[in-house]
């Protein structure tokens, strides 16, 4: 099975800049990487706030600066030719399905069909408050958003009527280059998230922090696809690694870190599990844009073992 690698662009944190974003994208394309990735962050609250399950969180300072994801990828599309352009992730519930559908369609048109639509629900109460959306829309509202998004990408006339979203019979264009629209990948480790990904999405986008939880969740994702009458081998698994690959080893080495040989072993293990793509996001480790560029060569070497 073919598995490729990618990187998150330096579009968040203190080292983010238009120049760094373009340099990283062009270098990744030159080296033959499969995709570059961006995330969405509306804002960084300056106070601690409760997460689901009651855990109190202080959002990392990295999020104080975050370039908008689709604008960033559209800019990169004009500066590259082949590399795929993915979101990991856009928080769908902060948007209107038709508006987000048209933005993805524009990116797909401008890039010649290179867009990948990584979507999430969002999980931070201050961002939901800012977007004027109830947290109760998570779950059923997210599923309906995906249906409405795909309807807007489908043949005209488009019409959709649900509990949360409605599209009156309309022409909505341009359509994406990719038939049916960019592939939709969604993440999460909760049982409901894995079931939703297997039943509705074109793929799953987990963060790999430790092997046993990941392998258990991967099995659950595949089982969910089979239970929905789908072939899991036809669905994508896009693994995110929020680590600096050359991070010094602690008592227990984190996946996808260490020497070139160790990273190559991890990639071989993931390939054997049916993973399609792996990418590193080094923005959270405070890695400078120059250091990120330097590390691309070693990642490419590891992927070729």
Secondary structure, 3 states (H helix, E strand, C coil): CCCEEEEECCCECCCCCHHHHHHHHHHHHHCCCCEEEECCCCCCCCCCEECHHHCEECCCHHHHCECCHHHHHHHHHCCCCCCEEEECCEEHHHCCHHHHHHHHHHHHHHHCCCEEEEEECCCCHHHHHHHCCCHHHCCHHHHHHHHHHHHHHCCCCEEEECCCCEEEEECCCCCCCCCCCCEEEECCCCHHHHHHHHHHCCEECCECCCHHHHHHHHHHHHHHHHHCCCCHHHCEEEEEECCCCCCCCCCCCCCCCCCHHHHHHHHHHHHHCCCCEEEECCHHHCCCHHHHHHHHHHHHHHHCC
